[in-house]
Structures are given as structure tokens and as C-alpha cells.
Amino acid sequence: MSKSALTTVERETNEHLLSALEPLINLRDSIPFTFVTAFLAVALEEGQSPSSYARGAGVHRYTMHRRLHALGDRSQSGAPGFDLVRFEEDPKRVCNMHRIYLTPKGRAIAANIFRNLKRQQRGVAA
């Protein structure tokens, strides 16, 4: 066995992760992993600003803004988005501040991901 081969536990963990993320993977032919992490950040804590998500991910706010737009109904270039998040103007702010929330489609996919994770955890505990 080579030194780079995964242990049985590592292999099972990877299989569980892929299985849990299957709802996102099945959206299109491909979804960049950076979009997956941005989506999961919104799913875990909705209602934040793009800048807040950027700080949490350690990326520039413009980078996160582009990712979030692509997860919305249209990317900044006008290409079709994934329709998983929506932008809402923050009524408490005077400037053009937005908060990010899941769409019904995004909420359903997040629920499937979390359900898959729970199923995997129950299978490991058994």
C-alpha cells in the first residue's frame, strides 16, 4: 500500500461527504467548490451581507459578491445563475446594502444536504 492511500475511515468520510453534497452536484454538469462553500455559508447563517460571508471565507468581498450572484438567478455577466440565493436590500441601511437569503430551491437543497449528513451520521453511529 502506498503512503498516499486513504485509510478506510478517510475513504468512508470522503464517501459520506460526496453523498451529502449530491444535491448540489446534481444541479448542473459542474458547480465550483468555491460556490458550494459560499452556498453552505448562507445556509448556515442567512441574512448576512456579502462582506460578512467574505470575511468568514477569507476572500475579498468582490470575489464573494461574484460567487453569490452566480448562486442567485443571474451571474454578474448575465449568464443564468443557480437560483439558490436571493439578495434583499437591508431596510435599516441608507446605502445600497444587501442581505443574502436562500430561495425556496436553495432551502430545499440545503435541507437535502443536511438530511444526507444526518443519515450518514446515524449510519456511522450504528
N, CA and C of each residue as an Amber inpcrd file, in Angstrom:
protein
   378
   0.8430000  -1.1680000   0.0000000   0.0000000   0.0000000   0.0000000
   0.8960000   1.2420000   0.0000000   0.5750000   2.2300000  -0.8440000
   1.3860000   3.4440000  -0.8990000   1.0810000   4.3340000   0.2950000
   2.0140000   5.2300000   0.5980000   1.8380000   6.1300000   1.7280000
   0.6960000   7.1080000   1.5090000   0.3250000   7.3820000   0.2590000
  -0.7250000   8.3540000  -0.0200000  -2.1190000   7.7330000  -0.0510000
  -2.2210000   6.4250000   0.1070000  -3.5280000   5.7770000   0.0900000
  -4.3390000   6.1860000   1.3190000  -5.6310000   6.3390000   1.1170000
  -6.5090000   6.7150000   2.2180000  -6.7750000   5.5220000   3.1200000
  -6.9390000   5.8180000   4.3990000  -7.3510000   4.7680000   5.3210000
  -8.8280000   4.4700000   5.0740000  -9.3030000   3.4080000   5.6510000
 -10.7100000   3.0430000   5.4980000 -11.6130000   4.1500000   6.0440000
 -11.2580000   4.7000000   7.1770000 -12.0480000   5.7700000   7.7870000
 -12.0370000   7.0110000   6.8930000 -10.8860000   7.3720000   6.3530000
 -10.8020000   8.5290000   5.4590000 -11.6290000   8.3020000   4.1940000
 -11.5550000   7.1250000   3.6600000 -12.3310000   6.8000000   2.4560000
 -13.8320000   6.8890000   2.7460000 -14.2700000   6.3230000   3.8710000
 -15.6820000   6.3860000   4.2410000 -16.1270000   7.8280000   4.4730000
 -15.2890000   8.6290000   5.1070000 -15.6100000  10.0360000   5.3410000
 -15.7820000  10.7710000   4.0160000 -14.8890000  10.5250000   3.0780000
 -14.9990000  11.1460000   1.7550000 -16.2770000  10.7150000   1.0470000
 -16.6040000   9.4390000   1.1260000 -17.8310000   8.9380000   0.5050000
 -19.0590000   9.5860000   1.1330000 -19.0450000   9.7820000   2.4480000
 -20.1650000  10.4130000   3.1470000 -20.3140000  11.8650000   2.7050000
 -19.1890000  12.5570000   2.5850000 -19.2230000  13.9570000   2.1610000
 -19.7830000  14.0750000   0.7510000 -19.3010000  13.2590000  -0.1600000
 -19.8060000  13.3000000  -1.5330000 -21.2940000  12.9660000  -1.5940000
 -21.6990000  12.0060000  -0.8090000 -23.1150000  11.6360000  -0.7740000
 -23.9630000  12.7850000  -0.2360000 -23.4890000  13.4450000   0.7970000
 -24.2360000  14.5640000   1.3890000 -24.3600000  15.7270000   0.4080000
 -23.3050000  15.9780000  -0.3700000 -23.3040000  17.1040000  -1.3020000
 -23.9580000  16.7900000  -2.6430000 -24.4250000  15.5840000  -2.8020000
 -25.0150000  15.1620000  -4.0790000 -26.1040000  16.1020000  -4.5980000
 -26.9800000  16.6710000  -3.7390000 -27.9920000  17.5960000  -4.2660000
 -27.3930000  18.7990000  -4.9950000 -26.2570000  19.2950000  -4.5410000
 -25.5980000  20.4070000  -5.2300000 -24.8950000  19.9350000  -6.4940000
 -24.2680000  18.7920000  -6.4160000 -23.5320000  18.2620000  -7.5560000
 -24.4850000  17.9780000  -8.7210000 -25.7070000  17.5900000  -8.4110000
 -26.6810000  17.2430000  -9.4380000 -27.3670000  18.4500000 -10.0700000
 -27.0710000  19.6690000  -9.6000000 -27.7150000  20.8570000 -10.1580000
 -27.4030000  21.0540000 -11.6360000 -26.1570000  20.9240000 -11.9720000
 -25.6760000  21.1090000 -13.3400000 -24.5260000  20.1470000 -13.5550000
 -23.9260000  20.2480000 -14.7270000 -22.7680000  19.3990000 -15.0060000
 -21.6680000  19.6090000 -13.9760000 -21.4910000  20.8570000 -13.5420000
 -20.4660000  21.1220000 -12.5360000 -20.8220000  22.3850000 -11.7720000
 -20.3800000  22.4290000 -10.5350000 -20.5070000  23.6190000  -9.7030000
 -19.1670000  23.7890000  -8.9990000 -18.5510000  24.9510000  -9.1300000
 -17.2450000  25.1600000  -8.4820000 -17.3400000  24.9900000  -6.9660000
 -16.3190000  24.4130000  -6.3960000 -16.3160000  24.1700000  -4.9620000
 -16.4380000  25.4780000  -4.1850000 -15.8840000  26.5670000  -4.7160000
 -15.9970000  27.8570000  -4.0370000 -17.4560000  28.3020000  -3.9480000
 -18.2810000  27.9190000  -4.9420000 -19.7020000  28.2270000  -4.8930000
 -20.3900000  27.3590000  -3.8420000 -19.9520000  26.1170000  -3.7330000
 -20.5070000  25.2030000  -2.7310000 -20.2690000  25.7710000  -1.3300000
 -19.0550000  26.2160000  -1.0670000 -18.7580000  26.7490000   0.2650000
 -19.5250000  28.0460000   0.5210000 -19.6950000  28.8820000  -0.5050000
 -20.4730000  30.1140000  -0.3350000 -21.9370000  29.7710000  -0.0350000
 -22.4870000  28.8040000  -0.7590000 -23.8690000  28.3790000  -0.5260000
 -24.0370000  27.8530000   0.8970000 -23.1150000  27.0100000   1.3380000
 -23.2150000  26.4390000   2.6850000 -23.1040000  27.5180000   3.7560000
 -22.2910000  28.5520000   3.5000000 -22.1800000  29.6600000   4.4560000
 -23.5220000  30.3740000   4.6030000 -24.2010000  30.6040000   3.4910000
 -25.5210000  31.2390000   3.5470000 -26.5180000  30.3130000   4.2380000
 -26.4760000  29.0290000   3.9020000 -27.4020000  28.0700000   4.5030000
 -27.2290000  27.9990000   6.0150000 -26.0120000  28.1330000   6.4830000
 -25.7520000  28.0460000   7.9220000 -26.1430000  29.3080000   8.6620000
 -26.0570000  30.4580000   7.9770000 -26.3880000  31.7230000   8.6340000
 -26.8990000  32.7120000   7.6000000 -28.1840000  32.6280000   7.3180000
 -28.8100000  33.5240000   6.3500000 -28.8630000  34.9500000   6.8860000
 -29.0280000  35.8890000   5.9490000 -29.2590000  37.2760000   6.3250000
 -28.0210000  38.1150000   6.5400000 -26.8770000  37.5920000   6.1820000
 -25.6400000  38.3520000   6.3090000 -25.3770000  39.1300000   5.0220000
 -24.4600000  40.0570000   5.0820000 -24.0560000  40.8050000   3.8970000
 -22.9890000  40.0180000   3.1460000 -22.8240000  40.2800000   1.8520000
 -21.7280000  39.6240000   1.1260000 -20.3730000  39.8350000   1.8070000
 -20.1610000  41.0120000   2.3770000 -18.8900000  41.2820000   3.0620000
 -18.6930000  40.3740000   4.2690000 -19.7720000  40.0920000   5.0000000
 -19.6760000  39.1990000   6.1570000 -19.2860000  37.7910000   5.7270000
 -19.9160000  37.3160000   4.6530000 -19.5620000  35.9860000   4.1460000
 -18.1210000  35.9750000   3.6410000 -17.6920000  37.0700000   3.0240000
 -16.3170000  37.1600000   2.5240000 -15.3180000  37.0790000   3.6750000
 -15.5860000  37.8060000   4.7480000 -14.6870000  37.7520000   5.9200000
 -14.6150000  36.3320000   6.4660000 -15.7460000  35.6720000   6.5640000
 -15.7770000  34.2980000   7.0760000 -14.9930000  33.3300000   6.2060000
 -15.0000000  33.5620000   4.8880000 -14.2950000  32.6750000   3.9630000
 -12.8530000  33.1150000   3.7100000 -12.5110000  34.3010000   4.1950000
 -11.1480000  34.8020000   3.9870000 -10.8740000  35.2020000   2.5470000
 -11.9010000  35.7270000   1.8590000 -11.7290000  36.1790000   0.4790000
 -12.1490000  37.6360000   0.3720000 -11.7590000  38.2650000  -0.7250000
 -12.1270000  39.6540000  -0.9680000 -13.6340000  39.7480000  -1.1440000
 -14.2310000  40.8470000  -0.7160000 -15.6940000  40.9890000  -0.7900000
 -16.2150000  40.9400000  -2.2200000 -15.4420000  41.4360000  -3.1900000
 -15.8810000  41.3760000  -4.5900000 -15.8980000  39.9360000  -5.0990000
 -14.9590000  39.1400000  -4.6360000 -14.9280000  37.7260000  -5.0090000
 -16.1770000  37.0330000  -4.4830000 -16.5100000  37.2830000  -3.2250000
 -17.7030000  36.6710000  -2.6400000 -18.9620000  37.1870000  -3.3180000
 -18.9860000  38.4570000  -3.6420000 -20.1460000  39.0390000  -4.3170000
 -20.3930000  38.3360000  -5.6480000 -19.3410000  38.0660000  -6.4100000
 -19.4710000  37.3490000  -7.6900000 -20.0120000  35.9300000  -7.4580000
 -19.4920000  35.2620000  -6.4520000 -19.9560000  33.8990000  -6.1500000
 -21.4380000  33.9100000  -5.7830000 -21.8260000  34.8530000  -4.9450000
 -23.2120000  34.9260000  -4.5070000 -24.1450000  35.2780000  -5.6640000
 -23.6960000  36.1680000  -6.5460000 -24.5150000  36.4870000  -7.7190000
 -24.7150000  35.2440000  -8.5850000 -23.6690000  34.4650000  -8.7790000
 -23.7970000  33.2370000  -9.5770000 -24.7400000  32.2410000  -8.9090000
 -24.8020000  32.2650000  -7.5830000 -25.7300000  31.4000000  -6.8590000
 -27.1570000  31.9340000  -6.9130000 -27.3030000  33.1940000  -7.3420000
 -28.6160000  33.8070000  -7.4870000 -29.2410000  33.4550000  -8.8250000
 -30.1600000  34.2950000  -9.2920000 -30.8480000  33.9810000 -10.5420000
 -30.0160000  34.3020000 -11.7760000 -29.0820000  35.2380000 -11.6580000
 -28.2100000  35.6060000 -12.7820000 -26.8370000  35.9780000 -12.2490000
 -25.8080000  35.5520000 -12.9720000 -24.4570000  35.9620000 -12.5970000
 -24.2830000  37.4280000 -12.9890000 -23.2030000  38.0340000 -12.5580000
 -22.9670000  39.4340000 -12.8860000 -22.7960000  39.6420000 -14.3850000
 -22.3810000  38.6130000 -15.0960000 -22.2190000  38.7310000 -16.5500000
 -23.5400000  38.5250000 -17.2820000 -24.6070000  38.1830000 -16.5510000
 -25.9080000  37.9740000 -17.1580000 -26.2180000  36.5270000 -17.4840000
 -25.2670000  35.6390000 -17.2690000 -25.4990000  34.2130000 -17.5100000
 -26.4820000  33.6800000 -16.4630000 -27.2040000  32.6120000 -16.7880000
 -28.1310000  32.0460000 -15.8000000 -27.3900000  31.6170000 -14.5300000
 -27.9800000  31.9330000 -13.4030000 -27.4010000  31.5260000 -12.1350000
 -28.0110000  30.2200000 -11.6620000 -27.6900000  29.8440000 -10.4350000
 -28.1970000  28.6000000  -9.8640000 -29.5450000  28.7800000  -9.1660000
 -29.9570000  30.0180000  -8.9250000 -31.2350000  30.3370000  -8.2780000
 -31.3350000  29.7140000  -6.8900000 -30.2550000  29.7830000  -6.1240000
 -30.2340000  29.2150000  -4.7750000 -30.3160000  30.2800000  -3.6860000
 -29.8950000  31.5090000  -4.0160000 -29.9330000  32.5990000  -3.0450000
 -30.5960000  33.8180000  -3.6780000 -31.0580000  34.7100000  -2.8000000
 -31.6360000  35.9660000  -3.2770000 -31.0490000  37.1120000  -2.4640000
 -30.9520000  38.2550000  -3.1030000 -30.4450000  39.4640000  -2.4740000
 -31.6320000  40.3160000  -2.0480000 -31.5970000  40.8120000  -0.8210000
 -32.6220000  41.7440000  -0.3440000 -31.9290000  42.9840000   0.1840000
 -32.4780000  44.1370000  -0.1690000 -31.9330000  45.3760000   0.3750000
 -32.1840000  45.4010000   1.8740000 -31.2070000  45.8910000   2.5970000
 -31.3200000  45.9960000   4.0480000 -32.0790000  47.2850000   4.3680000
 -33.3010000  47.2010000   4.9060000 -34.0940000  48.4020000   5.1580000
 -33.5110000  49.3020000   6.2450000 -32.6140000  48.7720000   7.0530000
 -32.0240000  49.5560000   8.1390000 -30.8480000  50.4150000   7.6700000
 -30.3830000  50.1880000   6.4560000 -29.2120000  50.8970000   5.9440000
 -29.6230000  51.8910000   4.8740000 -28.9500000  53.0300000   4.8570000
 -29.2210000  54.0530000   3.8560000 -28.5360000  53.6950000   2.5450000
 -27.3180000  53.1890000   2.6250000 -26.5720000  52.8490000   1.4180000
 -27.1100000  51.5610000   0.8020000 -26.5810000  51.1940000  -0.3190000
 -27.0390000  50.0250000  -1.0770000 -26.5050000  48.7300000  -0.4530000
 -26.9710000  48.4170000   0.7340000 -26.5240000  47.2290000   1.4620000
 -27.5250000  46.1070000   1.2370000 -27.0150000  44.9100000   0.9660000
 -27.8830000  43.7590000   0.7410000 -27.6340000  42.6780000   1.7810000
 -28.6620000  41.8980000   2.0130000 -28.5940000  40.7020000   2.8490000
 -28.9130000  39.5240000   1.9370000 -28.3240000  38.3850000   2.2320000
 -28.4740000  37.2100000   1.3790000 -29.3250000  36.1610000   2.1000000
 -30.3120000  35.6180000   1.3610000 -31.2040000  34.6040000   1.8910000
 -31.3300000  33.4690000   0.8720000 -31.6850000  32.3030000   1.3520000
 -31.9320000  31.1770000   0.4540000 -33.2680000  31.3650000  -0.2540000
 -33.3230000  30.9240000  -1.4950000 -34.5850000  30.8450000  -2.2230000
 -35.2690000  29.5380000  -1.7960000 -36.5220000  29.3380000  -2.1720000
 -37.1530000  28.0370000  -1.8690000 -36.3360000  26.8650000  -2.4340000
 -35.8060000  27.0160000  -3.6300000 -34.9690000  25.9650000  -4.2240000
 -33.7090000  25.7540000  -3.3780000 -33.0730000  26.8440000  -2.9520000
 -31.8810000  26.7520000  -2.1170000 -32.1750000  26.1100000  -0.7770000
 -33.3250000  26.4620000  -0.2070000 -33.7240000  25.8880000   1.0810000
 -33.9410000  24.3790000   0.9550000 -34.5510000  23.9490000  -0.1600000
 -34.7930000  22.5190000  -0.3800000 -33.4780000  21.7680000  -0.5470000
 -32.5510000  22.3480000  -1.2740000 -31.2510000  21.6860000  -1.4700000
 -30.4770000  21.6370000  -0.1610000 -30.5010000  22.7240000   0.6000000
 -29.8210000  22.7180000   1.9040000 -30.4290000  21.6510000   2.8100000
 -31.7610000  21.5460000   2.8200000 -32.4220000  20.5250000   3.6460000
 -31.9860000  19.1290000   3.2220000 -31.8690000  18.8900000   1.9180000
 -31.4100000  17.5800000   1.4390000 -29.9830000  17.2860000   1.8700000
 -29.1270000  18.2860000   1.7860000 -27.7270000  18.1080000   2.2020000
 -27.6630000  17.7580000   3.6820000 -28.3660000  18.5260000   4.5100000
 -28.3170000  18.2850000   5.9510000 -28.9790000  16.9550000   6.3140000
 -30.0320000  16.5860000   5.5910000 -30.6720000  15.2800000   5.8050000
 -29.6980000  14.1500000   5.4570000 -28.9780000  14.3060000   4.3310000
 -27.9840000  13.3010000   3.9440000 -26.8770000  13.1850000   4.9960000
 -26.4400000  14.3190000   5.5320000 -25.4000000  14.2920000   6.5740000
 -25.8980000  13.5580000   7.8140000 -27.1300000  13.8470000   8.2170000
 -27.6860000  13.1750000   9.3990000 -27.8020000  11.6790000   9.1620000
 -28.2250000  11.3080000   7.9590000 -28.3410000   9.8850000   7.6170000
 -26.9770000   9.2140000   7.6980000 -25.9550000   9.8900000   7.1960000
 -24.6060000   9.3520000   7.2360000 -24.1300000   9.2020000   8.6880000
 -24.4310000  10.2040000   9.5080000 -24.0220000  10.1430000  10.9290000
 -24.6960000   8.9940000  11.6480000 -25.9840000   8.7730000  11.3650000
 -26.7010000   7.6570000  12.0060000 -26.0850000   6.3300000  11.5720000
 -25.6860000   6.2420000  10.2870000 -25.0790000   5.0280000   9.7790000
 -23.7420000   4.7470000  10.4310000 -22.9830000   5.8030000  10.7530000
 -21.6800000   5.6360000  11.3980000 -21.8790000   5.2350000  12.8500000
 -22.8760000   5.8230000  13.5140000 -23.1060000   5.5470000  14.9390000
 -23.6500000   4.1240000  15.1530000 -24.2920000   3.5900000  14.1490000
 -24.9080000   2.2580000  14.3150000 -23.9090000   1.1540000  14.3870000
